[in-house]
Amino acid sequence: MIQKSKRVEAFGTTIFHEINLLAAEYGAVNLGQGKPDFDGPEPVIEGAVAALRDSAHNQYADGRGLEALRIAIAQHEDSFYARQLDPDQEIIVTVGATEAIFAAILGLTDPGDEIIVFEPFYDSYVPNILMAGGIPRYCPLHPPAWDFDPDQLRSLFNAKTRAIVVNTPHNPSGKVFSPDELALIAELCLGHDVTIITDEVYEHIVFDEAVHTSMAQIPGVQDRTLRISSLGKTFNVTGWKIGWATGPAELVAGVQRARQFMSFAVAHPLQVGAVQALQLPASYYEALAAMYQAKRDRLVNALQQANLKPATPAGSYFVMADFSAVYEDDDKAFAQWLIREAGVASIPPTVFYSPPNQHIVSKQARFAFCKSDATLDEAAARLQALGQRI
Ligand SMILES: Cc1ncc(COP(=O)(O)O)c(C=O)c1O
């Protein structure tokens, strides 16, 4: 009998797919997936369109990424993190941050190695670790501050630990890891000779007084840190799936060895558009954070009005809200109920925890605010109408 491989047997369809289907069925305002419903900057789109019309860009690109893009990424790393990187050896372009993460796990760890992840985790980390034959070890973050117990983290490190995946600003909690937290992670990684894979796709989406510190800025661990980011989040072009990994040549070479046999090269014309994006002035990044901060406030306010107690995020474009005052069952039932009763879609966050720790968020829902003001206002009106009914 023809069967699926054991490697993927346990993976169901993603929660995003399930929620999207239900949201479409009920005509819900979809605040589930972190996918903007507005476009990226015009010069960036135009840059890609012009590249598509120029036949030079319609064939395979350099497998490491266009040289112009790697140079633009090097300039970005220098401007924001004072890192001077060699575009030939210390930067690699990938099919979104997602490919960079998977290639990093495949290229920098071996089967049987333990890899530490904070939970809630971005949904690809654990399947990636499992497909690579690794063993995930979990360090839970606890609401409302989404902090972790330093002793619990310490206890996860042992002779089998090969890597840790850090995600700051963090999806779905909106936590921005403090320099002290990052320094503790660094100290443990140094002590146990562990590689740091840091997913910083929301690096430019931070609010109020919060400051994003990159793991790659923490003294002593630069030579063991692979920093991953994505064009999609910073420039509102998630559909382009362009990401990158930066770090010491040895780590980048490991990533490249794996990814050359995954996608070989990244969409060529879109990389031309990506160069345009990274050449936007510094004011672009300030405007981006200000825009998302206003959207965050709009959504937080709407959730408060509906008694879905939100924790105001310091970064990313997600809000976690505690629904226990309005609904009794668990998060999965709540997400379905909210679609049916209010016409608003969210994501149940227990899917981002290992089974023993799912109880931590069984009364929470994740809402995305990377949406037009009109979409957020419609969601607010629907939540308010629900609040009046119950
Ligand atoms: C934490 C995190 N990492 C990675 C990704 C994926 O990035 P990309 O679309 O560039 O693959 C996302 C997208 O939601 C994310 O939230």
The ligand as an SDF file (V2000), in Angstrom:
LIG
                    3D

 16 16  0  0  0  0  0  0  0  0999 V2000
    8.2700   34.3170   13.7490 C   0  0  0  0  0  0  0  0  0  0  0  0
    8.1540   34.0960   12.2840 C   0  0  0  0  0  0  0  0  0  0  0  0
    9.1860   33.5600   11.6230 N   0  0  0  0  0  0  0  0  0  0  0  0
    9.1280   33.3420   10.2970 C   0  0  0  0  0  0  0  0  0  0  0  0
    7.9940   33.6570    9.5760 C   0  0  0  0  0  0  0  0  0  0  0  0
    7.9550   33.3520    8.1090 C   0  0  0  0  0  0  0  0  0  0  0  0
    8.5680   34.3350    7.3560 O   0  0  0  0  0  0  0  0  0  0  0  0
    8.5790   34.1980    5.7610 P   0  0  0  0  0  0  0  0  0  0  0  0
    7.2240   34.5030    5.2560 O   0  0  0  0  0  0  0  0  0  0  0  0
    9.6190   35.1770    5.3360 O   0  0  0  0  0  0  0  0  0  0  0  0
    8.9700   32.8020    5.4390 O   0  0  0  0  0  0  0  0  0  0  0  0
    6.8950   34.2110   10.2260 C   0  0  0  0  0  0  0  0  0  0  0  0
    5.6440   34.5100    9.4730 C   0  0  0  0  0  0  0  0  0  0  0  0
    4.5790   34.6580   10.0190 O   0  0  0  0  0  0  0  0  0  0  0  0
    6.9710   34.4310   11.6170 C   0  0  0  0  0  0  0  0  0  0  0  0
    5.9410   34.9600   12.2920 O   0  0  0  0  0  0  0  0  0  0  0  0
  1  2  1  0
  2  3  1  0
  2 15  2  0
  3  4  2  0
  4  5  1  0
  5  6  1  0
  5 12  2  0
  6  7  1  0
  7  8  1  0
  8  9  2  0
  8 10  1  0
  8 11  1  0
 12 13  1  0
 12 15  1  0
 13 14  2  0
 15 16  1  0
M  END
$$$$
